[in-house]
Amino acid sequence: MRELIGVSGGPTKPEIVAVSLFKLDIRDGDVFADVGCGTG
């Protein structure tokens, strides 16, 4: 999970990524896909 917070390269600020991941309540073993919005 720690490596997800270091993801960069898009227009989304790191603080927004962190809050979004927290609210999703992703746990070890969960699977999810970041589809993106086509900006990069």
Buried (B, 14 or more C-beta within 10 A) or exposed (E): EEEEEEEEEEEBEEEEBEEEBEEEEBEEEEEEEEEEEEEE
